[in-house]
Amino acid sequence: MTNPLAPTATIGILGGGQLGRMLSVAASRLGLKTHIFEPGANPPAGQVADAVTTASYEDHAALTAFANSVDVITYEFENIPTNALDVIESIRPVMPNRRALATSQDRISEKEFLTSLGLQVAPYANVETAADLAHAVETIGTPSILKTRRFGYDGKGQVRLKPDTDPTSAWTELGETPSVLEGFIDFSHEVSVIGARSQSGEVVCFDPGENVHRDGILHTTTLPARLSKSQHMDAILAAGKILNALDYVGVLGVEFFVTPQGLLINEIAPRVHNSGHWTQNGCVIDQFEQHIRAVAGWPLGDGKRHSNITMTNLIGDEVNDVATLSKDASVGLHLYGKAEAKAGRKMGHVNKITGPA
């Protein structure tokens, strides 16, 4: 696709969760329509989209009809079945591209890609058998973390190995599935950069945010992050290098560990990212509009931050404190329209402005 989409064009979004919801809201502000494809009934994104298809990713007829009803297709999560992509990509362009998806779907592929660019990652080893794990533990040592190569998120699909951990039991706990053993990193904190690349190759990055996790789930992202000027620039340049190497179109999240030896990349996410939600109240153009602009072939916004800010996720019944939160004039409240507050479930977030940038 080379010509920018005109207002009233339709963007197809695979996935109907909160990220799809916020992408739909951003598209609507630009006069663009959205069509959600989601297997689950009554998804949060469906409340604000122009159309919803409720069907399995194995339903080729539904995928074909969906693709024919839109002008371009994007997604809110990376674990899209390859067969589904085969169907829709033959009809409409999918952005970001399949290389970005394939790279991020497999932790080994991701690490090999990053190291090929000269970027630093934690020591790692491929694990496909119990014997592989025993050898990896001998090489990398403990403490370390065993992670499934695919389908891990929010702390799921991983086991921490301590000096007294039985590797065989850890292997069994992960279901004896292909995994990666990552060496323990001595880091002071984690930061992430949300970057965007347009169809013409223009790259724009937001300021790095400092992340704090709780129970494996992102709790807060704070701007500005504790980084030196050189670390700040290194993070931005690394994100740009990844975007260009993948010939990427859209928004990408890159997580870094801040260590005495420099920045190490934890992982990349080929989509809008939880740690970029602060942009909704900290910038004129947020990450969701930036992504819509990119896949629609529009110019990117500059991404400049006008405020210092802290984003806090509302997990489970924390969303019940809305009455108190909404009284704070410095807080931007973002709720996802989910019917039931469950433990560990992201129900919304708040962006609290703490001063001018």
TAPEMO-V778637 format. One record per pair of residues at least 12 apart in sequence whose ideal C-beta (glycine too) atoms are under 10 Angstrom apart, sorted by the first residue. I is the first residue (numbers start at 0). J is the second residue. Records with the same first field share a line. If there is no record, write none. Layout:
BEGIN
I->J + J
END
This chain:
BEGIN
0->70 + 71 + 91 + 92 + 94 + 198 + 248 + 294 + 295 + 296
1->198 + 199 + 296
2->198 + 296
3->198 + 292 + 295 + 296 + 297 + 298
4->26 + 29 + 30 + 31 + 70 + 71 + 291 + 292 + 294 + 295 + 296 + 297
5->30 + 31 + 70 + 295
6->26 + 29 + 30 + 31 + 32 + 295
7->30 + 31 + 32 + 70
8->26 + 29 + 30 + 31 + 32 + 69 + 70 + 71 + 295 + 296
9->26 + 31 + 32 + 33 + 34 + 48 + 49 + 50 + 68 + 69 + 70 + 71 + 72
10->22 + 23 + 25 + 26 + 29 + 31 + 32 + 33 + 34 + 35 + 48 + 49 + 69 + 70 + 71 + 72 + 73 + 94 + 290 + 291 + 294 + 295
11->32 + 33 + 34 + 35 + 36 + 50 + 52 + 65 + 66 + 67 + 68 + 69 + 70 + 71 + 72 + 73 + 74 + 87 + 90 + 91 + 93 + 294
12->26 + 33 + 34 + 35 + 36 + 37 + 44 + 48 + 51 + 69 + 72 + 73 + 74 + 75 + 291 + 294
13->35 + 36 + 37 + 56 + 62 + 65 + 72 + 73 + 74 + 75 + 76 + 77 + 79 + 83 + 84 + 87 + 93
14->35 + 36 + 37 + 38 + 39 + 42 + 44 + 73 + 74 + 75 + 76 + 77 + 78 + 79 + 270
15->35 + 36 + 37 + 38 + 39 + 40 + 41 + 42 + 43 + 44 + 45 + 46 + 48 + 51 + 52 + 53 + 75 + 76
16->35 + 37 + 39 + 42 + 43 + 44 + 75 + 76 + 335 + 337 + 345
17->42 + 43 + 44 + 75 + 271 + 273 + 276 + 333 + 334 + 335 + 336 + 337 + 345 + 346 + 347 + 348
18->43 + 44 + 74 + 75 + 76 + 270 + 271 + 272 + 273 + 275 + 276 + 286 + 287 + 290 + 335 + 345
19->33 + 35 + 36 + 37 + 42 + 43 + 44 + 45 + 47 + 48 + 51 + 73 + 74 + 75 + 76 + 270 + 271 + 287
20->33 + 35 + 42 + 43 + 44 + 45 + 46 + 47 + 48 + 75 + 287 + 333 + 334 + 335 + 336 + 337
21->43 + 44 + 47 + 75 + 271 + 276 + 279 + 285 + 286 + 287 + 288 + 290 + 333 + 335
22->35 + 44 + 47 + 48 + 73 + 74 + 75 + 250 + 270 + 271 + 286 + 287 + 288 + 290 + 291 + 294
23->35 + 43 + 44 + 45 + 46 + 47 + 48 + 49 + 75 + 287 + 291
24->44 + 47 + 48 + 279 + 285 + 287 + 288 + 291 + 333
25->271 + 279 + 284 + 285 + 286 + 287 + 288 + 289 + 290 + 291 + 292
26->47 + 48 + 49 + 73 + 287 + 288 + 290 + 291 + 292 + 294 + 295
27->47 + 48 + 49 + 291
28->287 + 288 + 291
29->288 + 291 + 292 + 295 + 297
31->49 + 70 + 71 + 291 + 292 + 294 + 295 + 297
32->48 + 49 + 50 + 68 + 69 + 70
33->45 + 47 + 48 + 49 + 50 + 51 + 69 + 73 + 291
34->48 + 49 + 50 + 51 + 52 + 65 + 66 + 68 + 69 + 70 + 72
35->47 + 48 + 49 + 50 + 51 + 52 + 53 + 65 + 75
36->50 + 51 + 52 + 53 + 54 + 56 + 58 + 61 + 62 + 64 + 65 + 66 + 68 + 69 + 72 + 74 + 79 + 83 + 87
37->51 + 52 + 53 + 54 + 56 + 75
38->52 + 53 + 54 + 55 + 56 + 57 + 58 + 61
39->53
40->53
41->53 + 336 + 337 + 338
42->336 + 337
43->334 + 335 + 336 + 337 + 338 + 346
44->75 + 335 + 336
45->336
46->335 + 336 + 337
47->336
50->65 + 68 + 69
51->65
52->64 + 65 + 68
55->80 + 83
56->78 + 79 + 80 + 81 + 82 + 83 + 84 + 86 + 87
57->80 + 82 + 83 + 86
58->83 + 86
59->82 + 83 + 85 + 86 + 87
60->86
61->83 + 86
62->82 + 83 + 84 + 85 + 86 + 87 + 90
63->86 + 87 + 89 + 90
64->90
65->83 + 86 + 87 + 90 + 91
66->86 + 87 + 88 + 89 + 90 + 91 + 93
67->87 + 90 + 91
68->90 + 91
69->87 + 90 + 91
70->91 + 92 + 294 + 295 + 296
71->91 + 92 + 93 + 94 + 248 + 294 + 295 + 296
72->84 + 87 + 88 + 90 + 91 + 92 + 93 + 94 + 294
73->92 + 93 + 94 + 95 + 248 + 249 + 250 + 270 + 271 + 290 + 291 + 293 + 294 + 295
74->93 + 94 + 95 + 100 + 249 + 269 + 270
75->270 + 271 + 290
76->152 + 268 + 269 + 270
77->95 + 99 + 100 + 101 + 102 + 103 + 104 + 149 + 150 + 152 + 267 + 268 + 269 + 270
78->100 + 103 + 104 + 149 + 150 + 151 + 152
79->93 + 97 + 100 + 104
81->97 + 100 + 101 + 104
84->97 + 100 + 101
85->97
92->198 + 248 + 294 + 296
93->248 + 294
94->198 + 247 + 248 + 249 + 269 + 290 + 293 + 294 + 295 + 296
95->196 + 242 + 245 + 246 + 247 + 248 + 249 + 250 + 251 + 269 + 270 + 290 + 293 + 294
96->245 + 246 + 247 + 248 + 249 + 269
98->112 + 244 + 245 + 246 + 247 + 269
99->112 + 241 + 242 + 244 + 245 + 246 + 247 + 248 + 249 + 251 + 267 + 268 + 269 + 270
100->245 + 269 + 270
101->269
102->241 + 244 + 245 + 267 + 269
103->149 + 245 + 251 + 252 + 266 + 267 + 268 + 269 + 270
104->148 + 149 + 150 + 269
105->147 + 148 + 149 + 150 + 177 + 179
106->120 + 123 + 125 + 146 + 147 + 148 + 149 + 151 + 156 + 177 + 178 + 179 + 181 + 266
107->123 + 124 + 125 + 126 + 127 + 148 + 149 + 177 + 178 + 179
108->148 + 149
109->123 + 148 + 179 + 264 + 266 + 267
110->122 + 123 + 125 + 179 + 181 + 264 + 266
111->123 + 125
112->241 + 244 + 245 + 267
113->237 + 240 + 241 + 244 + 253 + 263 + 264 + 266 + 267
114->264
115->244
116->237 + 240 + 241 + 243 + 244 + 245 + 264
117->237 + 240
118->233 + 236 + 237 + 240 + 241 + 244 + 253 + 255 + 262 + 263 + 264
119->237 + 255 + 256 + 258 + 260 + 261 + 262 + 263 + 264
120->181 + 182 + 184 + 256 + 263 + 264 + 265 + 266
121->139 + 143 + 144 + 179 + 180 + 181 + 182 + 183 + 184 + 186 + 256 + 258 + 263 + 264 + 265
122->135 + 138 + 139 + 140 + 143 + 180 + 181 + 182 + 183 + 184 + 263
123->135 + 139 + 143 + 144 + 146 + 179 + 180 + 181 + 182
124->136 + 137 + 138 + 139 + 143 + 145 + 178 + 179 + 180 + 181 + 182
125->148 + 177 + 178 + 179 + 180
126->145 + 146 + 147 + 148 + 166 + 169 + 170 + 173 + 175 + 176 + 177 + 178 + 179 + 180
127->148 + 175 + 176 + 177 + 178
128->170 + 175 + 177
129->166 + 167 + 169 + 170 + 171 + 175
130->166 + 170
131->166 + 170 + 177 + 178 + 180
132->145 + 160 + 166 + 167 + 169 + 170 + 173 + 175 + 178 + 180
133->166 + 167 + 170
134->166 + 180
135->160 + 166 + 178 + 179 + 180 + 181 + 182
136->160 + 162 + 164 + 166 + 169 + 180
137->166
138->180 + 182
139->160 + 180 + 181 + 182 + 183
140->160 + 162 + 180 + 182 + 183
141->159 + 160 + 161 + 162 + 163 + 164 + 166 + 180 + 182 + 183
142->159 + 160 + 161 + 162 + 164 + 182 + 183
143->158 + 159 + 160 + 161 + 164 + 166 + 169 + 180 + 181 + 182 + 183 + 184
144->157 + 158 + 159 + 160 + 169 + 178 + 179 + 180 + 181 + 182 + 183 + 184
145->157 + 158 + 159 + 160 + 164 + 166 + 169 + 170 + 172 + 173 + 178 + 179 + 180 + 181
146->158 + 159 + 173 + 178 + 179 + 180 + 181 + 266
147->173 + 174 + 176 + 177 + 178 + 179
148->176 + 177 + 178 + 179
149->176 + 177 + 178
150->176
151->173 + 178 + 179 + 215 + 266
152->215 + 216 + 266 + 268 + 273
153->212 + 214 + 215 + 216 + 217 + 273 + 343 + 344 + 345
154->212 + 213 + 214 + 215 + 216 + 217 + 343
155->215 + 216 + 343
156->173 + 174 + 176 + 178
157->169 + 172 + 173 + 178 + 179 + 181 + 215
158->170 + 171 + 172 + 173 + 178 + 180
159->183
160->180 + 181 + 183
161->183
166->180
181->265
184->256 + 257 + 258 + 260 + 263 + 265
185->256 + 258 + 259 + 260
186->255 + 256 + 257 + 258 + 259 + 260 + 262 + 263 + 265
187->225 + 256 + 257 + 258 + 259
188->209 + 210 + 211 + 221 + 224 + 225 + 226 + 255 + 256 + 257 + 258
189->208 + 209 + 210 + 211 + 212 + 217 + 220 + 224 + 254 + 255 + 256 + 257 + 263 + 265 + 274
190->206 + 207 + 208 + 209 + 210 + 220 + 221 + 223 + 224 + 225 + 226 + 230 + 231 + 234 + 253 + 254 + 255 + 256 + 257 + 262 + 265 + 274
191->205 + 207 + 208 + 209 + 210 + 217 + 220 + 224 + 234 + 238 + 252 + 253 + 254 + 255 + 265 + 266 + 267 + 268 + 272 + 273 + 274 + 275
192->204 + 205 + 206 + 207 + 208 + 224 + 231 + 233 + 234 + 235 + 236 + 237 + 238 + 239 + 241 + 251 + 252 + 253 + 254 + 255 + 262 + 272 + 274 + 275
193->205 + 206 + 207 + 208 + 220 + 238 + 250 + 251 + 252 + 253 + 268 + 271 + 272 + 274 + 275 + 276 + 277 + 278 + 282 + 285 + 286 + 289 + 290 + 302
194->234 + 235 + 237 + 238 + 239 + 240 + 241 + 242 + 247 + 249 + 250 + 251 + 252 + 253 + 267 + 275 + 286 + 289 + 302
195->238 + 242 + 247 + 248 + 249 + 250 + 251 + 271 + 275 + 284 + 286 + 288 + 289 + 290 + 292 + 293 + 299 + 300 + 302
196->238 + 239 + 241 + 242 + 243 + 245 + 246 + 247 + 248 + 249 + 250 + 251 + 289 + 293 + 299
197->242 + 247 + 248 + 249 + 289 + 292 + 293 + 294 + 295 + 296 + 297 + 298 + 299
198->246 + 248 + 249 + 292 + 293 + 294 + 295 + 296 + 297
199->248 + 293 + 296 + 298 + 299
200->242 + 243 + 246 + 247 + 248
201->293 + 298 + 299
202->235 + 238 + 239 + 240 + 241 + 242 + 243 + 247 + 299
203->235 + 239 + 242 + 250 + 284 + 289 + 292 + 293 + 298 + 299 + 300 + 301 + 302 + 303
204->234 + 235 + 236 + 237 + 238 + 239 + 242 + 251 + 253 + 302
205->222 + 235 + 238 + 250 + 274 + 275 + 277 + 278 + 281 + 282 + 284 + 285 + 286 + 289 + 300 + 301 + 302 + 303 + 304
206->222 + 223 + 224 + 226 + 231 + 234 + 235 + 277 + 278 + 281 + 282 + 302 + 303 + 304 + 307 + 356
207->220 + 222 + 223 + 224 + 225 + 226 + 230 + 231 + 232 + 233 + 234 + 235 + 238 + 253 + 255 + 257 + 262 + 274
208->220 + 221 + 222 + 223 + 224 + 272 + 274 + 275 + 276 + 277 + 278 + 281 + 304 + 308 + 309 + 310
209->221 + 222 + 223 + 224 + 225 + 226 + 257 + 274 + 309
210->224 + 254 + 255 + 265 + 273 + 274 + 310
211->309 + 311
212->312
213->312 + 314
214->314 + 342 + 343
215->343
216->273 + 312 + 314 + 343 + 344 + 345
217->254 + 272 + 273 + 274 + 276 + 310 + 311 + 312 + 314 + 345 + 348
218->310 + 311 + 312 + 314
219->274 + 277 + 309 + 310 + 311 + 312 + 348 + 349 + 351
220->272 + 273 + 274 + 275 + 276 + 277 + 278 + 281 + 308 + 309 + 310 + 311 + 312 + 348 + 350
221->277 + 307 + 308 + 309 + 310 + 311 + 351 + 353
222->277 + 278 + 281 + 282 + 304 + 306 + 307 + 308 + 309 + 310 + 350 + 352 + 353 + 356
223->304 + 307 + 308 + 356
224->255 + 257
225->257
226->255 + 257 + 262
227->257
229->261 + 262
230->255 + 257 + 261 + 262
231->262
233->255 + 261 + 262
234->253 + 255 + 257 + 262 + 264
235->253
237->253 + 255 + 262 + 264 + 267
238->251 + 252 + 253 + 255 + 264 + 267
239->251 + 253
240->253
241->253 + 264 + 267 + 269
242->267
245->267 + 269
247->267 + 269 + 293
248->290 + 293 + 294 + 296
249->269 + 270 + 271 + 289 + 290 + 291 + 292 + 293 + 294
250->268 + 269 + 270 + 271 + 272 + 275 + 278 + 285 + 286 + 287 + 288 + 289 + 290 + 291 + 292 + 293 + 294 + 299
251->267 + 268 + 269 + 270 + 271 + 272 + 275 + 286 + 290
252->266 + 267 + 268 + 269 + 270 + 271 + 272 + 273 + 274 + 275 + 286
253->265 + 266 + 267 + 268 + 272 + 274
254->266 + 267 + 268 + 272 + 274
270->286 + 290
271->285 + 286 + 287 + 289 + 290 + 291
272->286
273->310 + 312 + 345 + 348
274->286 + 310 + 312
275->287 + 289 + 290 + 310
276->308 + 310 + 311 + 312 + 331 + 333 + 347 + 348 + 349 + 350
277->304 + 306 + 307 + 308 + 309 + 310 + 311 + 331 + 348 + 350 + 351 + 352
278->300 + 302 + 304 + 308 + 310 + 350
279->308 + 310 + 331 + 333 + 348 + 350
280->305 + 306 + 308 + 310 + 329 + 330 + 331 + 332 + 333 + 349 + 350 + 351 + 352
281->303 + 304 + 305 + 306 + 307 + 308 + 309 + 310 + 331 + 350 + 352 + 356
282->300 + 301 + 302 + 303 + 304 + 305 + 306 + 308 + 356
283->300 + 301 + 302 + 303 + 304 + 305
284->299 + 300 + 301 + 302 + 303
285->300 + 302 + 350
286->300 + 302
288->300
289->301 + 302
303->356
304->355 + 356
305->352 + 355 + 356
306->329 + 350 + 351 + 352 + 353 + 354 + 355 + 356
307->351 + 352 + 353 + 354 + 355 + 356
308->329 + 331 + 350 + 351 + 352 + 353 + 354 + 356
309->330 + 349 + 350 + 351 + 352 + 353
310->331 + 333 + 348 + 349 + 350 + 351
311->324 + 330 + 347 + 348 + 349 + 350 + 351
312->345 + 346 + 347 + 348 + 349
313->332 + 333 + 334 + 335 + 340 + 344 + 345 + 346 + 347 + 348 + 349
314->340 + 341 + 342 + 343 + 344 + 345 + 346 + 347 + 348
315->339 + 340 + 341 + 342 + 343 + 344 + 345 + 346
316->340 + 341 + 342 + 344 + 346
317->340 + 345 + 346 + 347 + 348 + 349
318->332 + 334 + 335 + 337 + 340 + 344 + 345 + 346 + 347 + 348
319->340 + 346
320->349
321->334 + 346 + 347 + 349
324->347 + 349 + 351
325->349
327->349 + 351 + 352
328->352
329->349 + 350 + 351 + 352 + 353 + 354
330->349 + 350 + 351 + 352
331->348 + 349 + 350 + 351 + 352
332->347 + 348 + 349 + 350 + 351
333->347 + 348 + 349 + 350
334->346 + 347 + 348 + 349
335->347 + 348
END
